Amino acid sequence: LSATRYKEVNMAERSTDGAPPVMVIGGGSGIGRGVAETMLAAGERVVIVGRSEERLAKASTEIGGELATLAADITDETDVRALFERCGPLSHVLITAADIASYGPVSELDLKDASSAIDSKLLGAILIAKHAPPLIQEGGSITLTGGIAFERPAPGGSIVAAVNGALVGLCRALALELAPIRVNVLSPGWTTTPFWERMPPEQRDAMISDMVDRLPAGQIASPRDLGEAALFLTRARHVTGTVLEVNGGQHLA
Ligand SMILES: NC(=O)c1ccc[n+]([C@@H]2O[C@H](COP(=O)([O-])OP(=O)(O)OC[C@H]3O[C@@H](n4cnc5c(N)ncnc54)[C@H](OP(=O)(O)O)[C@@H]3O)[C@@H](O)[C@H]2O)c1
C-alpha cells in the first residue's frame, strides 16, 4: 500500500463539523468515478481507492473538490488491512473495483482471467467487509457492485454471472452480520466506462447501438446515473440486504 494525500483523507479528525468522508474503492475510473463525482456534488467528502496511483492522481486533478486518494490492491489482505489502518472514520464504503480480463465460453476458460474477476469483485468485497466495519460511523453502509450478467446472463459471461450472483448472497448475509451497518448491491446494466474501450470501436458501437434500441429507457447509462443510485443507497436508512438494478430495463430487454 502506498498512501497519497492521506492528510486530506483524515479530515474528520481535523474538522468539528461535517461527516467523515465516503470511500469509493474503484473510484479512479468508470462507475466508481461517477459515484465519487455524484457524492462530491451532494456535499460529501470523498476518498477514492485503486491500485494505480497515476490513475488516482489523474482522476483527482480532473474531478477536483474535496477528494483524496489512497492506493491499495483489494485482492491483497495486507494492503486492505493497511488501507483501513491508515484511514480515519468513514461515512460509507462503496466498492466498484473490478478487474475483468475477458469474457468467453467456459470451454475456453483461462483460469488466470477467471481468478482475476473472482478475486477483484468477490474476494475484494469479502476483505473490505472484514476490515472496514470498525471505521464506519453510525448510519453508515457498504455498497457492493454486481451487474446485469447475473440478472440477465448471456453466453460467454458465466464467470461474471457467477461472481455477481455470489455478491448478492454475500450482501444478504452481511446485512444481517454487520447490522446496523447497511449492506446493499448496486447492479448496473451496460454503462459507458473505460471497460468498453478494450473492445474494437466498431464492435463496441454496434453492440451499444443495438442495446439502445432494445432498452426501454432508450439510452445507455452514464457513470453519473449509477452515482445517483449509489447516493440513494447511502442515504436510504431503511434499505439493506437488497439489490438496486440500474439498467434501463435491460433485465427485460
Ligand atoms: N461498465 C459496464 O457496462 C458494467 C456493466 C455491469 C456491471 N458493471 C460492474 O460495475 C463495476 C465497475 O465497472 P467499470 O466499468 O466502472 O470498471 P472500470 O472502468 O474498469 O473501473 C474499475 C476500477 O477498479 C479499480 N480496480 C480494479 N481492480 C482493483 C483492485 N484489485 N484493487 C483496487 N482497485 C481495483 C481500477 O483501478 P486500478 O486499475 O488502478 O486498480 C478501476 O479504477 C464492476 O464491478 C463491473 O463488473 C459494469
The ligand as an SDF file (V2000), in Angstrom:
LIG
                    3D

 48 52  0  0  0  0  0  0  0  0999 V2000
  -19.3950   -0.8040  -17.3680 N   0  0  0  0  0  0  0  0  0  0  0  0
  -20.4360   -1.6530  -17.5230 C   0  0  0  0  0  0  0  0  0  0  0  0
  -21.0820   -1.6980  -18.5860 O   0  0  0  0  0  0  0  0  0  0  0  0
  -20.8470   -2.5410  -16.3710 C   0  0  0  0  0  0  0  0  0  0  0  0
  -21.9930   -3.3300  -16.5090 C   0  0  0  0  0  0  0  0  0  0  0  0
  -22.3880   -4.1510  -15.4620 C   0  0  0  0  0  0  0  0  0  0  0  0
  -21.6370   -4.1910  -14.2920 C   0  0  0  0  0  0  0  0  0  0  0  0
  -20.5210   -3.4280  -14.1900 N   0  0  0  0  0  0  0  0  0  0  0  0
  -19.7450   -3.5240  -12.9430 C   0  0  0  0  0  0  0  0  0  0  0  0
  -19.5170   -2.2270  -12.4120 O   0  0  0  0  0  0  0  0  0  0  0  0
  -18.2520   -2.2080  -11.7410 C   0  0  0  0  0  0  0  0  0  0  0  0
  -17.4020   -1.0540  -12.2840 C   0  0  0  0  0  0  0  0  0  0  0  0
  -17.1920   -1.2730  -13.6650 O   0  0  0  0  0  0  0  0  0  0  0  0
  -16.4790   -0.1590  -14.5800 P   0  0  0  0  0  0  0  0  0  0  0  0
  -16.9440   -0.3890  -15.9560 O   0  0  0  0  0  0  0  0  0  0  0  0
  -16.6040    1.1700  -13.9440 O   0  0  0  0  0  0  0  0  0  0  0  0
  -14.9540   -0.6630  -14.5000 O   0  0  0  0  0  0  0  0  0  0  0  0
  -13.5810    0.1410  -14.7820 P   0  0  0  0  0  0  0  0  0  0  0  0
  -13.8240    1.4210  -15.5140 O   0  0  0  0  0  0  0  0  0  0  0  0
  -12.6710   -0.8780  -15.3740 O   0  0  0  0  0  0  0  0  0  0  0  0
  -13.0870    0.5330  -13.3140 O   0  0  0  0  0  0  0  0  0  0  0  0
  -12.6810   -0.4280  -12.4000 C   0  0  0  0  0  0  0  0  0  0  0  0
  -11.8420    0.2740  -11.3410 C   0  0  0  0  0  0  0  0  0  0  0  0
  -11.4770   -0.7040  -10.3720 O   0  0  0  0  0  0  0  0  0  0  0  0
  -10.1230   -0.4950   -9.9970 C   0  0  0  0  0  0  0  0  0  0  0  0
   -9.6060   -1.8050   -9.5890 N   0  0  0  0  0  0  0  0  0  0  0  0
   -9.5530   -2.9230  -10.3340 C   0  0  0  0  0  0  0  0  0  0  0  0
   -9.0110   -3.9300   -9.6350 N   0  0  0  0  0  0  0  0  0  0  0  0
   -8.7190   -3.4270   -8.4000 C   0  0  0  0  0  0  0  0  0  0  0  0
   -8.1180   -3.9690   -7.2400 C   0  0  0  0  0  0  0  0  0  0  0  0
   -7.7040   -5.2590   -7.1880 N   0  0  0  0  0  0  0  0  0  0  0  0
   -7.9470   -3.1690   -6.1570 N   0  0  0  0  0  0  0  0  0  0  0  0
   -8.3560   -1.8710   -6.1980 C   0  0  0  0  0  0  0  0  0  0  0  0
   -8.9240   -1.2990   -7.2790 N   0  0  0  0  0  0  0  0  0  0  0  0
   -9.0930   -2.0650   -8.3710 C   0  0  0  0  0  0  0  0  0  0  0  0
   -9.4620    0.0460  -11.2700 C   0  0  0  0  0  0  0  0  0  0  0  0
   -8.3370    0.8780  -10.9810 O   0  0  0  0  0  0  0  0  0  0  0  0
   -6.8220    0.2810  -10.9740 P   0  0  0  0  0  0  0  0  0  0  0  0
   -6.6610   -0.4950  -12.2370 O   0  0  0  0  0  0  0  0  0  0  0  0
   -5.9710    1.4970  -10.8740 O   0  0  0  0  0  0  0  0  0  0  0  0
   -6.7600   -0.5710   -9.7580 O   0  0  0  0  0  0  0  0  0  0  0  0
  -10.5670    0.8860  -11.8730 C   0  0  0  0  0  0  0  0  0  0  0  0
  -10.4900    2.2410  -11.4280 O   0  0  0  0  0  0  0  0  0  0  0  0
  -17.6480   -3.5930  -11.9450 C   0  0  0  0  0  0  0  0  0  0  0  0
  -17.9770   -4.3940  -10.8380 O   0  0  0  0  0  0  0  0  0  0  0  0
  -18.3600   -4.1120  -13.1810 C   0  0  0  0  0  0  0  0  0  0  0  0
  -18.4010   -5.5190  -13.2250 O   0  0  0  0  0  0  0  0  0  0  0  0
  -20.1070   -2.6030  -15.1840 C   0  0  0  0  0  0  0  0  0  0  0  0
  1  2  1  0
  2  3  2  0
  2  4  1  0
  4  5  1  0
  4 48  2  0
  5  6  2  0
  6  7  1  0
  7  8  2  0
  8  9  1  0
  8 48  1  0
  9 10  1  0
  9 46  1  0
 10 11  1  0
 11 12  1  0
 11 44  1  0
 12 13  1  0
 13 14  1  0
 14 15  2  0
 14 16  1  0
 14 17  1  0
 17 18  1  0
 18 19  2  0
 18 20  1  0
 18 21  1  0
 21 22  1  0
 22 23  1  0
 23 24  1  0
 23 42  1  0
 24 25  1  0
 25 26  1  0
 25 36  1  0
 26 27  1  0
 26 35  1  0
 27 28  2  0
 28 29  1  0
 29 30  1  0
 29 35  2  0
 30 31  1  0
 30 32  2  0
 32 33  1  0
 33 34  2  0
 34 35  1  0
 36 37  1  0
 36 42  1  0
 37 38  1  0
 38 39  2  0
 38 40  1  0
 38 41  1  0
 42 43  1  0
 44 45  1  0
 44 46  1  0
 46 47  1  0
M  CHG  2   8   1  16  -1
M  END
$$$$
